[in-house]
Amino acid sequence: MSGEMDRGPEPAVCRRNPNGEGKVPVKERALMHLGGSSGAVESTDRFFGALRGALSPVATTEPAAPGLRSAGVLVPLRDIGGEITVTLSRRTERVPHHKGQICFPGGSRDPGDRDLLGTALREAEEELGIRRGDVELLGAMERVPTVTGFCIQPFVARIPWDARFHLDGFEVAETFDAPLSAFTDLSRYRAACTTFLGKPYMVYFLDYDRFTIWGATARILHSLAELALRTGDPSR
């Protein structure tokens, strides 16, 4: 990609994992939540309630298209100081797929997973240390087929504002929280049209801080942004 990158807003919270060891502390900014006004809390609670209503209550059980592997990802949202944020990760260069890319926690379905929600929850705990008991499931988004051979089922969830992460050093280089408002400005997305599975397929690109987000993650964020705009993003 060429041209100067639009850096966008500063990340809300950023955690690095150079050694893949130990507990990763949450930045002091999270403490703003303790001083949040009741109006802001009510606004974000209404937003999460509306978003739950806009999402599918259960994931589809239809098999993936022929030639595609089923996968599940968790889309973690939280309220930090009255601002809705999205938790994202950057993959290491050691993983077999999507090296160095920005992603949500998730992966292929294992034989032991009861369903794709189980896959997403297992991967979120393995990659980021998000405990299942801390996940408030809001619902499922539409599945996302990818040109790399996966059919991804995203699950949107609310996690505690003060969640602390334990990163898998092999898979995850770092994780960060970005404000949802960075993704609800749809003019920030670039798109390239291709053909996939015999149908037109849009590949989205988005610059945020020092990252270029693209592929399935950008597509999920674009869909999430459309849902947020319809339900009333409290950060706008």
C-alpha positions as CSV (number, residue, x, y, z in Angstrom):
1,M,0.0,0.0,0.0
2,S,1.2,3.5,-0.9
3,G,0.6,7.0,0.4
4,E,0.6,8.5,3.8
5,M,-1.5,6.7,6.3
6,D,-4.3,8.5,8.1
7,R,-3.4,7.6,11.7
8,G,-6.8,8.2,13.2
9,P,-7.5,8.6,16.9
10,E,-5.0,7.5,19.5
11,P,-5.7,4.0,20.8
12,A,-7.7,3.9,24.1
13,V,-5.7,1.2,25.8
14,C,-2.7,-0.8,24.4
15,R,-0.9,-3.8,25.8
16,R,2.2,-5.4,24.4
17,N,3.4,-8.9,25.0
18,P,7.1,-9.1,24.0
19,N,7.8,-12.3,26.0
20,G,4.3,-13.9,26.1
21,E,4.5,-14.1,29.9
22,G,2.9,-12.7,32.9
23,K,-0.2,-10.6,33.6
24,V,-0.7,-7.6,31.3
25,P,-1.8,-4.5,33.2
26,V,-4.7,-2.3,32.2
27,K,-3.7,1.4,31.5
28,E,-4.8,4.0,34.1
29,R,-7.3,5.3,31.7
30,A,-9.6,2.5,32.6
31,L,-9.9,4.1,36.1
32,M,-12.0,6.8,34.5
33,H,-14.8,4.3,34.7
34,L,-15.0,4.8,38.4
35,G,-15.9,8.5,37.9
36,G,-18.3,8.0,35.0
37,S,-21.6,9.8,35.3
38,S,-24.8,7.8,35.7
39,G,-26.1,9.3,32.5
40,A,-23.2,7.9,30.5
41,V,-23.7,4.5,32.2
42,E,-27.4,4.5,31.2
43,S,-26.5,5.6,27.7
44,T,-24.1,2.7,27.2
45,D,-26.4,0.2,28.8
46,R,-29.2,1.3,26.4
47,F,-26.8,0.9,23.5
48,F,-25.8,-2.6,24.5
49,G,-29.5,-3.5,25.0
50,A,-30.3,-2.2,21.5
51,L,-27.3,-4.0,20.0
52,R,-28.5,-7.2,21.5
53,G,-31.9,-6.8,19.9
54,A,-30.3,-6.1,16.5
55,L,-28.1,-9.3,16.6
56,S,-29.2,-12.8,16.0
57,P,-30.0,-14.6,19.3
58,V,-28.4,-17.8,18.2
59,A,-25.8,-18.6,15.5
60,T,-26.7,-20.5,12.4
61,T,-26.1,-24.2,12.4
62,E,-25.8,-24.4,8.6
63,P,-22.5,-26.0,7.4
64,A,-19.9,-23.8,5.8
65,A,-19.8,-23.6,2.0
66,P,-17.9,-26.5,0.3
67,G,-14.2,-26.0,0.6
68,L,-14.4,-23.6,3.6
69,R,-13.4,-24.4,7.2
70,S,-15.8,-23.3,9.9
71,A,-14.4,-20.8,12.4
72,G,-15.7,-18.7,15.3
73,V,-14.5,-15.4,16.6
74,L,-15.4,-13.3,19.6
75,V,-16.0,-9.5,19.1
76,P,-15.3,-8.1,22.6
77,L,-16.8,-4.7,23.5
78,R,-16.6,-2.9,26.8
79,D,-17.4,0.5,28.3
80,I,-14.4,2.4,29.5
81,G,-15.3,5.8,31.0
82,G,-18.5,6.0,29.1
83,E,-16.9,5.2,25.8
84,I,-17.6,1.9,23.9
85,T,-14.4,0.3,22.9
86,V,-13.5,-2.8,20.7
87,T,-10.7,-5.1,21.8
88,L,-8.5,-6.2,18.9
89,S,-5.2,-8.1,18.7
90,R,-2.2,-8.3,16.4
91,R,-1.0,-11.8,15.5
92,T,2.6,-12.7,15.7
93,E,4.8,-13.7,12.7
94,R,5.0,-17.3,14.0
95,V,1.4,-18.3,13.4
96,P,0.6,-20.4,10.3
97,H,-2.2,-18.1,9.0
98,H,-2.6,-14.3,8.8
99,K,0.8,-13.4,10.2
100,G,1.0,-9.9,11.8
101,Q,-2.6,-9.1,11.0
102,I,-5.1,-7.4,13.2
103,C,-7.8,-9.8,14.3
104,F,-10.4,-10.8,16.8
105,P,-9.7,-13.8,19.1
106,G,-10.9,-16.9,17.4
107,G,-10.0,-19.8,15.2
108,S,-11.1,-23.0,13.5
109,R,-13.6,-25.3,15.2
110,D,-12.0,-28.2,17.1
111,P,-13.7,-31.6,17.3
112,G,-14.2,-31.0,21.0
113,D,-16.1,-27.8,20.5
114,R,-19.8,-28.2,21.0
115,D,-20.5,-25.4,18.5
116,L,-18.9,-22.3,17.0
117,L,-19.7,-20.3,20.1
118,G,-17.7,-22.8,22.1
119,T,-14.9,-22.3,19.6
120,A,-14.9,-18.5,20.0
121,L,-15.0,-18.7,23.8
122,R,-12.2,-21.3,23.9
123,E,-10.0,-19.3,21.6
124,A,-10.7,-16.1,23.5
125,E,-9.6,-17.7,26.7
126,E,-6.5,-19.3,25.1
127,E,-5.4,-16.3,23.2
128,L,-6.2,-13.4,25.6
129,G,-7.2,-15.1,28.8
130,I,-10.8,-13.8,28.6
131,R,-12.7,-16.1,31.1
132,R,-16.0,-17.5,29.9
133,G,-17.7,-16.3,33.1
134,D,-16.8,-12.7,32.2
135,V,-18.4,-12.9,28.7
136,E,-21.9,-11.5,28.3
137,L,-23.0,-12.7,24.9
138,L,-25.0,-10.1,23.0
139,G,-25.6,-12.2,19.8
140,A,-24.3,-13.4,16.5
141,M,-23.5,-11.5,13.4
142,E,-23.7,-12.7,9.8
143,R,-21.1,-15.3,8.8
144,V,-18.1,-14.0,6.9
145,P,-16.6,-16.2,4.1
146,T,-12.9,-15.4,3.5
147,V,-10.8,-15.9,0.4
148,T,-8.3,-17.7,2.6
149,G,-10.7,-20.6,3.0
150,F,-12.6,-19.9,6.2
151,C,-16.3,-19.3,7.0
152,I,-16.2,-17.2,10.2
153,Q,-19.1,-16.8,12.6
154,P,-18.6,-13.7,14.7
155,F,-20.1,-13.5,18.2
156,V,-20.5,-10.0,19.8
157,A,-20.0,-9.9,23.6
158,R,-19.6,-7.4,26.4
159,I,-16.7,-7.9,28.7
160,P,-15.9,-6.1,32.0
161,W,-14.4,-2.7,31.7
162,D,-11.5,-3.7,33.9
163,A,-10.8,-7.1,32.2
164,R,-7.1,-8.0,32.3
165,F,-5.6,-10.1,29.6
166,H,-3.0,-12.9,29.6
167,L,-1.7,-13.2,26.1
168,D,-0.6,-16.4,24.3
169,G,3.0,-15.4,23.3
170,F,3.0,-17.7,20.3
171,E,-0.2,-16.4,18.7
172,V,-0.7,-12.8,20.0
173,A,1.9,-10.0,19.8
174,E,-0.2,-7.4,21.4
175,T,-3.8,-6.4,22.1
176,F,-5.4,-2.9,22.2
177,D,-8.8,-1.2,22.7
178,A,-10.0,1.1,20.0
179,P,-13.0,3.4,20.3
180,L,-16.0,2.1,18.5
181,S,-16.4,5.6,17.0
182,A,-13.2,5.0,15.0
183,F,-15.1,2.4,13.0
184,T,-18.5,4.0,12.7
185,D,-17.2,6.7,10.4
186,L,-17.8,4.7,7.3
187,S,-15.9,7.2,5.1
188,R,-12.7,5.8,6.7
189,Y,-13.0,2.5,4.9
190,R,-11.5,1.7,1.5
191,A,-12.9,-1.2,-0.5
192,A,-11.8,-3.4,-3.4
193,C,-14.3,-5.5,-5.2
194,T,-13.5,-9.0,-6.3
195,T,-15.4,-12.2,-7.0
196,F,-15.6,-15.0,-4.5
197,L,-17.8,-18.2,-4.6
198,G,-19.3,-16.8,-7.8
199,K,-20.5,-13.6,-6.2
200,P,-19.2,-10.0,-5.9
201,Y,-17.1,-9.7,-2.7
202,M,-16.0,-6.5,-1.0
203,V,-12.6,-6.5,0.7
204,Y,-12.4,-3.6,3.2
205,F,-9.3,-1.7,4.4
206,L,-9.1,0.7,7.3
207,D,-6.2,2.6,8.8
208,Y,-6.2,3.0,12.6
209,D,-3.2,4.4,14.4
210,R,-0.2,2.5,13.2
211,F,-2.3,-0.4,12.0
212,T,-3.9,-1.3,8.6
213,I,-6.9,-3.4,9.3
214,W,-8.3,-5.4,6.4
215,G,-9.9,-8.7,5.3
216,A,-12.3,-10.4,7.6
217,T,-11.6,-8.2,10.6
218,A,-12.3,-5.0,8.6
219,R,-15.5,-6.6,7.2
220,I,-16.7,-7.6,10.7
221,L,-15.9,-4.0,11.9
222,H,-17.8,-2.5,9.0
223,S,-20.9,-4.7,9.7
224,L,-20.6,-3.9,13.4
225,A,-20.4,-0.2,12.6
226,E,-23.6,-0.4,10.5
227,L,-25.4,-2.1,13.4
228,A,-24.1,0.5,15.9
229,L,-25.3,3.4,13.7
230,R,-28.7,1.9,13.4
231,T,-29.0,1.2,17.1
232,G,-27.6,4.6,18.2
233,D,-23.9,4.6,18.9
234,P,-23.6,6.5,22.3
235,S,-20.2,7.9,21.3
236,R,-21.6,9.9,18.4
